[in-house]
Every structure is written in structure tokens, then in C-alpha cells.
Amino acid sequence: MTSTTKESKAELPLLTRTGKLVLTVDNSNETPEQKSKREKECKRCEDWKDEIIQKNTMVKTLLGAMKRAGCNFEKKHFRCVPCDNSGSGGFSAEEGIILCQNHFISRPHMEETVVHELIHAFDYCKYNLDLTNCKHHACTEVRAASLSGDCKLMREFLRGKFRVKKQHQECVRRRAILSVKYNPSCKDEEQARNAVNSVFESCYADTTPFGDHDRK
């Protein structure tokens, strides 16, 4: 997650048209206490989702840009679900944006996740991404890590990764590799690193649909 001291996946692996990922926890045998907890987490997630969509400037910019590009991405495309993964969210063309209601430690954490996943959705809409292509995946991960706030100074400080020189760039590169290596279409960490390095400069420089001043 982006808001803990532990270095982990910022999100669930991106689903592809040929791959599947089990996202939700099996709640068929849950206790009354577990059910109550799940329902409270769902309500909190839904309430925060509504507020974020209505008020967050970056979210509104992304949704507006997607609409102009011919993709009507609406509130129904954001799904709050309990996840059996340590990530905070994920995106796929089939599922839309998954928000892991049981993994958010704060509203800002969820807010950054929404922006991160919306950047993937925007890139899929605008650039016709092939998510089975490691370089395509690497590019959208670079952009999302760079623009969503995942690499803020405080985030890196809490992870124990703080450095003065090129801190933001190094964080973006590391976080992108971390996500790409979980793509089942990419062989291993070495292929993920090569993919990220090959696209890094151009994709890091691309702040569409924001201006340079919007880089977190």
C-alpha cells in the first residue's frame, strides 16, 4: 500500500483480456462479526468514493478527459469489494476499477488509489493499451506512480527509501517495476525492469491530461 512503511504492491496486478485474478474474499462462511465489519468497510468505501469523485480535482480532470476521448467512465465503474490481496486497488477493461475496501487506512490513501487506477483507465481509453505488452504496462505504471502521489516525499520516508537526489524519479521507477513484475505476461523482474527502463524517460515526461505543475 502507499500509506504504510512496508514496501509492497501499490495495487493488484492489472487484469488482462486473457488473464484472471481472484479479487474478492470468500464470505460464504463468515461470522456475524465478520459480516458486520465487511458491511461497515463497504459503506465507508462507498461514502469516500462518492466524495472523491465529486470533489477531487485530479479525478474530475481524468473523468472529463476520458469523456472527451469517448469513454464514459462513471461511478458504477468503481467497485468497492473485500480483497484477499495486500494491494489497495486494480484496473481492468472488464472489471473497471476495483477498490479494496478492507485495505484502506485513510481517505487520502483511497484518494491516491482512485487517481492511480484512473490514470490506468485513462491510458487504456486514450492510448489503446495492450496490457499483455510489458512495455505498455510499464508506461502506464510509470505515469500512475509519478502522478498519483504514490511517490511523495513522506511516502518514501515512511518506506525508509528517502534520498535527496532524484528521489521522485527513483521511486517511480522502483514502484513501476514492482507492479509490472506481477503481470503474468511478463516473465520476471528482469523483464519488468528492462521494460520500465526502456520507456521511462518518455512516459515520465508525459503528464497528460495534467500540466507539469500537477505532478505530485
N, C-alpha and C positions, 0 to 999 in steps of 0.2 A: 504494500500500500504506500501511498505517497506521504502519509502523515505519521509514520512510525519510524523508530530508529533502526529497524531491521531492513536490510536491503532485500527486497522481494519484487515479484512481478507487480507492475503498476496496474495490470489489467489481466483479464483472461486472454488466452490466445485467440487471435482473430479466427472466426469460423470461415471456412471456405465452402464453395459450392459442392465440393467433393468430400469434405470432412465433417465430422460431427463432434460435438462436445457436450457432455452431460453437465448441465449448469446447476440444476436445482437439487435440493436436498430431498430425500425420500421422507415425507412426513406422514406416511400411512400408519405408522405405529407411535406417533408422538404422544406424549403425556399431555394432560390438560395444561400444565405449567408451560410446556414447550409450545403448545398451540397459542397460548396467551402471549408469550414472548414473540412468536413469529408474527402474530396479528399486530402487535404494537410496533414492531420493526417495520412492517409493511405500511402502516398508517403514517409513521414518521417519514418514511421514504417518499410516499405519495405526496405528503404535505410539502416536504422540501422540494420535490420535483416541480410542483406547481409554482412555488415561489421562485425557483431558479429560472424556469422557463419564462416567467413573467418579468423578472427584474434584472437578470444578469445580462450586461451589455454584450459580452462576447457571445453568449448563447443566442441572443437576438440577432446579432450580426451574422452568425453562421446560418441560422434558420432562414434569414432573409436572403442570403446569398444562395442557399440551396433552392429556395423557391424560384429565384430568378433563373437558376440553371435548369429548372424543370423538375425538381424533386421536392414534392410537398412532404416535408418531414414534420410530423405533428406530435402532440402529446401522447397519442396512443402508441407511437413507435418507441417510447421509453417504457421499459418494463421493470418494475420492482419485483425481485424474486430472491428467495434464500438460496445462497450458493454453497457448494461444497468445495470451494477453491479459495485460496488466500487472496485472490485478486479482488478489486473493487468494482470492476465492470468489464464489458466487452461489446464489440460491434460485429454484426454480420449482415449481409444483404437480406438474409432470410428472417433473422430474428429482430433486426433493429438494434437498439441499444439496451443492453442488459445492465441493470443497476443492482448490485449485490447488497440487498437491504440489511443483511446481518454483518456486514463488514465495514460500515461507515462509522468512524469515530467522532465525526463532527459534520456540520453542514458545509464548512469550507472544503473538507475532504470530498464530500459528494459533489460539490460545485466544480471542483477541478476535474473530477472523473467525468462529469457530464460534458465539460468543454473538451477534454481529451478525446472522448468517444465521438463527439460531434465533429471533430476535425477529421477523424477517420471516415465518418459518414459523408462529410462534405467532399473529401478527396475521392471517395468512391463515386459520388454523383458527378463531380466536375471533371475528373481525370480518367474515369472508366478504369479504375484499378483492377488488376488481376491479382487477387490475394493469394494465389498459388505461386506467384512470381516473387522470389525473395527480395529482389531489388525494389519492386513496387511496394511490398510490405515495409521494407526498410525506410523508404522515403516517407511514407505516412507516419511511421513511428518517430522518425526524426522531427517531423513537423509537430506532431502531437506533444512529444516530450518538451520541445522548445517553447511552444506557445501556450500550453495549458497551465503552467505554474508548477509542474512536476519537478522542475529544477531550480526553484527558488533557493536563495542562499540558506534560509532557515531549514528547508527540507534537507539539503546536503549536510548542513551542520548536524542535524539530528541523526543522519545516517553515518556520521563520522567520516564523511568524504570531503569535508571542506578544504578548499585550496584557493589561493588568491588568483593565480594566473589561469585564464581561460576556464574558470570554474564552470560556467554555464555550458560551454561547448563540450567539455569533457563529460559532464553529467548527461547531456542529451545523447551523446554517442554511447555511453555505457547503458543507459536505460533503453535505448533503441535496440541494442544488441541483445539485452536481456529479454525483450519481448519477441524479437524475430527468431531467436533460437528455439522458441516453443512452437513455432509454426511447423506443423507436420510435413509441409512441403519443403522445408529447409533441413538439410542433413544434420547439422551440428552447429556448435558455437563458432567454429572457424568459418563456416559458410555464412553464418549470420554476421560475423564481424566483417568479412570481405564485402558482403552486400551493403552494409551500413557505410563502410569507408568509401565505397565506390560512388555513392550518391550523396554523401554527407554535405559537401560544400553547396551544391545547387539546392538541395532540399532544406538545409538550414537557412539559406538566404530567402527562401520562399515563404513570405508571411501572409499570403493570400488566405482569406479575404480581409486581413487586417493590415494596418500600417506597421512600419518598423517600431513605432513607439508602443505598440501593443504587446511586444514580446515581453513575457513575464520575467 
